[in-house]
Amino acid sequence: MMSESLFYDTLRQAMWAAVTMATPILIVALVVGLAIGLFQALTSVQEMTLTFVPKLTAIVVVFWMTMGFMTQTLVAFFNGHVVPMIAGGS
């Protein structure tokens, strides 16, 4: 049976891995959203697709560029924490 401290430690490490993997996408979405919002405020252009399409494009590009990093982070988490717990039974 898994101890409470081991459960919370694994949960903490899983959340840290998730934050690490999501950070590049969230930063790019924030920067692009701010830039588009500033552009809309300066030009009084209030088109909905103007906010959606560039932000979605930037997110897809960053996701594609950081896919290797995300995979390495997830594999390292599973190989370092989950697999030993399953194999060791503790």
C-alpha positions as a Markdown table, in Angstrom:
| # | Residue | x | y | z |
|---|---|---|---|---|
| 1 | Met | 0.0 | 0.0 | 0.0 |
| 2 | Met | 1.2 | 3.5 | -0.9 |
| 3 | Ser | 2.0 | 5.7 | 2.0 |
| 4 | Glu | 0.4 | 9.1 | 2.2 |
| 5 | Ser | 3.7 | 11.0 | 2.0 |
| 6 | Leu | 4.7 | 9.0 | -1.1 |
| 7 | Phe | 1.4 | 9.8 | -2.7 |
| 8 | Tyr | 1.7 | 13.5 | -2.0 |
| 9 | Asp | 5.3 | 13.5 | -3.2 |
| 10 | Thr | 4.4 | 11.8 | -6.4 |
| 11 | Leu | 1.4 | 14.2 | -6.9 |
| 12 | Arg | 3.7 | 17.2 | -6.3 |
| 13 | Gln | 6.2 | 16.0 | -8.8 |
| 14 | Ala | 3.5 | 15.3 | -11.4 |
| 15 | Met | 2.1 | 18.8 | -10.9 |
| 16 | Trp | 5.6 | 20.2 | -11.3 |
| 17 | Ala | 6.1 | 18.2 | -14.6 |
| 18 | Ala | 2.7 | 19.5 | -15.9 |
| 19 | Val | 3.6 | 23.1 | -15.0 |
| 20 | Thr | 7.0 | 22.7 | -16.6 |
| 21 | Met | 5.5 | 21.4 | -19.8 |
| 22 | Ala | 2.7 | 24.0 | -20.0 |
| 23 | Thr | 4.8 | 27.0 | -19.3 |
| 24 | Pro | 6.1 | 27.7 | -22.8 |
| 25 | Ile | 2.6 | 27.5 | -24.3 |
| 26 | Leu | 1.1 | 29.7 | -21.6 |
| 27 | Ile | 3.8 | 32.4 | -21.9 |
| 28 | Val | 3.4 | 32.6 | -25.7 |
| 29 | Ala | -0.4 | 32.7 | -25.4 |
| 30 | Leu | -0.1 | 35.5 | -22.8 |
| 31 | Val | 2.4 | 37.6 | -24.9 |
| 32 | Val | 0.4 | 37.2 | -28.2 |
| 33 | Gly | -2.8 | 38.0 | -26.4 |
| 34 | Leu | -1.4 | 41.1 | -24.9 |
| 35 | Ala | 0.1 | 42.2 | -28.2 |
| 36 | Ile | -3.2 | 41.7 | -30.0 |
| 37 | Gly | -5.1 | 43.4 | -27.3 |
| 38 | Leu | -2.8 | 46.4 | -27.5 |
| 39 | Phe | -3.1 | 46.5 | -31.3 |
| 40 | Gln | -6.9 | 46.4 | -31.0 |
| 41 | Ala | -6.9 | 49.1 | -28.4 |
| 42 | Leu | -4.7 | 51.4 | -30.5 |
| 43 | Thr | -6.6 | 50.8 | -33.8 |
| 44 | Ser | -10.2 | 50.3 | -32.5 |
| 45 | Val | -10.4 | 47.1 | -34.5 |
| 46 | Gln | -12.7 | 44.7 | -32.6 |
| 47 | Glu | -12.7 | 41.6 | -34.8 |
| 48 | Met | -13.0 | 38.3 | -32.9 |
| 49 | Thr | -10.9 | 36.3 | -35.4 |
| 50 | Leu | -8.1 | 38.8 | -34.9 |
| 51 | Thr | -7.6 | 37.5 | -31.4 |
| 52 | Phe | -8.3 | 33.8 | -32.0 |
| 53 | Val | -6.4 | 33.0 | -35.2 |
| 54 | Pro | -2.9 | 34.5 | -34.3 |
| 55 | Lys | -3.1 | 33.1 | -30.7 |
| 56 | Leu | -4.0 | 29.6 | -32.0 |
| 57 | Thr | -1.3 | 29.8 | -34.6 |
| 58 | Ala | 1.3 | 30.8 | -32.0 |
| 59 | Ile | 0.2 | 28.1 | -29.6 |
| 60 | Val | 0.4 | 25.4 | -32.3 |
| 61 | Val | 3.9 | 26.6 | -33.4 |
| 62 | Val | 5.2 | 26.6 | -29.9 |
| 63 | Phe | 3.6 | 23.2 | -29.1 |
| 64 | Trp | 5.3 | 21.8 | -32.2 |
| 65 | Met | 8.7 | 23.4 | -31.3 |
| 66 | Thr | 8.6 | 22.1 | -27.7 |
| 67 | Met | 7.1 | 18.7 | -28.3 |
| 68 | Gly | 10.5 | 17.0 | -27.8 |
| 69 | Phe | 11.0 | 18.8 | -24.5 |
| 70 | Met | 7.6 | 17.9 | -23.3 |
| 71 | Thr | 8.1 | 14.3 | -24.2 |
| 72 | Gln | 11.4 | 14.1 | -22.4 |
| 73 | Thr | 9.9 | 15.7 | -19.3 |
| 74 | Leu | 7.0 | 13.2 | -19.3 |
| 75 | Val | 9.2 | 10.2 | -19.9 |
| 76 | Ala | 11.7 | 11.3 | -17.2 |
| 77 | Phe | 8.8 | 11.7 | -14.7 |
| 78 | Phe | 7.4 | 8.2 | -15.5 |
| 79 | Asn | 10.9 | 6.5 | -15.6 |
| 80 | Gly | 12.0 | 8.3 | -12.5 |
| 81 | His | 8.9 | 8.1 | -10.3 |
| 82 | Val | 6.0 | 6.0 | -11.6 |
| 83 | Val | 7.8 | 3.0 | -13.1 |
| 84 | Pro | 9.9 | 2.4 | -9.9 |
| 85 | Met | 6.8 | 2.6 | -7.8 |
| 86 | Ile | 5.1 | 0.0 | -9.9 |
| 87 | Ala | 8.1 | -2.3 | -10.1 |
| 88 | Gly | 9.0 | -1.9 | -6.5 |
| 89 | Gly | 5.5 | -2.3 | -5.2 |
| 90 | Ser | 5.9 | 0.6 | -2.8 |
